[in-house]
Amino acid sequence: MKKKLMMALGLVQGLAAFDATAADILKLPEPQKDGGIPLMEAITRRKTTREFSAKKIDDQMLSDILYAAWGISHDGKRTIPTARNLQDMQVYVVKADGTFLYDGESNTLNPVSDKDLRSYFNKQEFMSDAPLTLLFTGKDPKYAPMHAGSAYQNVALYTAGCGLNNVVRGMFDKEGIAQELGIPAEEVLISQTIGWPYM
């Protein structure tokens, strides 16, 4: 009960800066939980690549990415371990058409801003065309960074298996994006940018 209350409060806090309605919530397709390449092959292929085309990531692939990062796998558990099963992290989805807070229980994206906030992550030239950035936030200074690390590693293994590029970055405007989202800057942990290579 306490865990769900904390998650609900986090959602309300994130939505404070943007007047969204229930109709604005985007229901994602069910994540595809089978298939893919063998785990050891994904581990071998996993790498950081700083090159992103502007090609969009479709909703099915976005659903799969978010499931890998922070979805619900079984018995109310996350797809990553969390210390003492706190499940106190938040994952924001930053795209050209707005920023959204991911809800793993309902597999939905809840809008928090209708602005293109990708400029807060564009401190390096290779970011100019990137279609998707995940922003990991959390309150607990001891455990939240560990949870984010588990989440972005899952995503990196997923991208390795489907031909997407990814890079984990701390070089972005943390204060600016925190102000836009209405959260304390110290809760902003790390970002992970994902996109297709240039063809």
C-alpha positions in Angstrom: 0.0 0.0 0.0 2.8 2.4 1.0 4.6 1.6 -2.3 1.5 2.4 -4.4 0.9 5.6 -2.5 4.5 6.7 -3.2 4.1 5.9 -6.9 0.9 7.9 -7.0 2.4 10.9 -5.3 5.3 10.8 -7.8 2.8 10.8 -10.6 0.9 13.7 -9.3 4.1 15.6 -8.7 5.3 15.0 -12.3 1.9 16.0 -13.7 1.8 19.3 -11.8 3.4 21.3 -14.5 1.0 20.2 -17.3 -2.8 20.0 -17.3 -3.4 16.6 -18.9 -6.6 14.7 -19.0 -7.3 11.0 -18.9 -7.9 11.2 -22.7 -4.2 12.3 -23.1 -2.9 9.1 -21.6 -1.3 6.9 -24.2 -1.9 3.1 -23.9 1.0 1.2 -25.3 0.8 -2.1 -27.1 1.4 -5.2 -24.9 5.2 -5.7 -24.8 6.6 -8.7 -26.7 8.0 -11.0 -24.0 9.3 -13.8 -26.2 11.8 -14.1 -29.0 14.9 -12.0 -29.3 18.5 -13.1 -29.4 20.2 -15.4 -26.8 21.3 -13.5 -23.7 25.0 -14.3 -24.1 24.9 -12.9 -27.6 23.2 -9.7 -26.4 25.8 -9.3 -23.7 28.5 -9.7 -26.4 26.9 -7.2 -28.8 26.0 -4.6 -26.1 27.9 -1.3 -26.7 27.7 2.4 -26.5 27.1 4.1 -29.8 26.9 7.9 -30.2 25.1 8.0 -33.5 21.4 8.5 -34.0 19.2 9.1 -37.0 15.9 10.9 -36.7 13.9 7.8 -37.6 11.2 7.3 -35.0 10.8 4.4 -32.7 7.3 2.9 -33.1 5.0 2.3 -30.2 5.6 -1.5 -30.1 9.3 -1.1 -29.8 8.8 1.7 -27.2 6.6 -0.6 -25.2 9.3 -3.3 -25.3 12.0 -0.9 -24.3 10.0 0.4 -21.3 9.1 -3.1 -20.2 12.8 -4.0 -20.2 13.5 -0.9 -18.1 10.7 -0.7 -15.6 7.8 -3.0 -16.5 5.9 -5.4 -14.3 7.0 -9.0 -15.0 5.2 -11.2 -12.4 3.5 -11.0 -9.0 3.7 -7.2 -9.1 7.5 -7.3 -9.4 9.6 -5.2 -11.7 11.7 -6.4 -14.6 14.7 -5.2 -12.5 15.6 -5.8 -8.9 15.0 -3.0 -6.4 16.5 -2.8 -2.9 13.9 -4.0 -0.3 11.5 -4.1 -3.2 11.1 -0.3 -2.9 10.2 0.2 -6.6 10.7 3.9 -6.0 12.2 5.0 -9.3 10.4 6.9 -12.1 11.1 6.7 -15.8 10.3 9.6 -18.1 10.1 9.3 -21.9 11.4 12.4 -23.7 10.3 12.7 -27.4 9.7 15.4 -30.0 6.0 15.4 -29.2 6.3 15.7 -25.5 7.5 14.2 -22.2 5.7 11.3 -20.5 5.9 9.4 -17.3 5.8 5.7 -17.8 3.4 3.6 -15.7 4.5 0.0 -15.8 1.4 -1.3 -14.0 -0.9 -0.1 -16.8 1.7 0.1 -19.5 0.8 3.6 -20.3 2.5 7.0 -20.9 1.1 9.8 -18.8 1.9 13.2 -20.4 3.8 15.7 -18.2 4.7 18.2 -20.9 3.6 18.8 -24.5 6.8 20.7 -25.3 9.9 19.2 -27.1 12.3 19.0 -24.1 15.0 17.2 -26.0 17.1 20.3 -26.1 18.0 19.8 -22.4 19.9 16.7 -23.5 21.6 18.2 -26.6 24.9 19.3 -25.0 26.7 17.1 -27.5 26.3 17.3 -31.3 25.5 13.6 -31.8 22.3 14.2 -29.9 20.7 16.5 -32.4 18.5 13.9 -34.2 18.0 11.4 -31.4 14.3 10.5 -31.2 14.1 9.1 -27.7 15.7 9.7 -24.3 14.7 7.9 -21.1 15.2 9.9 -17.9 15.6 8.0 -14.7 14.8 9.7 -11.4 14.6 8.6 -7.8 14.5 10.0 -4.3 16.7 7.5 -2.4 20.4 8.6 -2.7 21.6 5.2 -1.6 19.5 2.9 -3.8 18.1 4.9 -6.7 21.3 5.1 -8.7 21.6 1.3 -8.4 18.1 0.8 -9.7 18.7 3.1 -12.6 21.8 1.1 -13.5 19.8 -2.1 -13.6 17.2 -0.5 -15.8 19.5 1.0 -18.4 21.5 -2.2 -18.6 18.3 -4.1 -19.4 17.5 -1.5 -22.1 21.1 -1.8 -23.5 20.7 -5.5 -23.8 17.4 -5.1 -25.6 18.8 -2.6 -28.0 21.8 -4.9 -28.7 19.3 -7.5 -29.9 17.3 -5.4 -32.3 19.8 -3.1 -34.0 19.1 0.1 -32.0 21.9 2.4 -30.7 22.0 3.6 -27.2 24.2 5.7 -24.9 23.9 6.4 -21.2 24.7 10.0 -20.3 25.1 12.3 -17.3 26.0 15.3 -19.5 22.8 17.1 -19.8 21.0 20.0 -18.1 19.7 18.3 -15.0 18.6 21.5 -13.3 16.6 22.7 -16.4 14.8 19.4 -17.0 14.1 19.0 -13.3 12.5 22.5 -13.3 10.4 21.6 -16.4 9.2 18.4 -14.7 8.6 20.0 -11.3 11.0 17.7 -9.4 14.1 18.5 -7.3 17.3 18.4 -9.4 18.9 15.9 -7.0 16.3 13.3 -8.0 17.5 13.4 -11.6 19.8 10.4 -11.9 20.9 9.6 -15.4 19.6 9.5 -19.0 19.7 7.0 -21.8 19.3 8.0 -25.4 18.1 5.4 -27.9 17.7 5.5 -31.7 18.3 3.9 -35.0 21.7 4.2 -36.7 22.0 6.1 -40.0 21.3 3.8 -42.9 
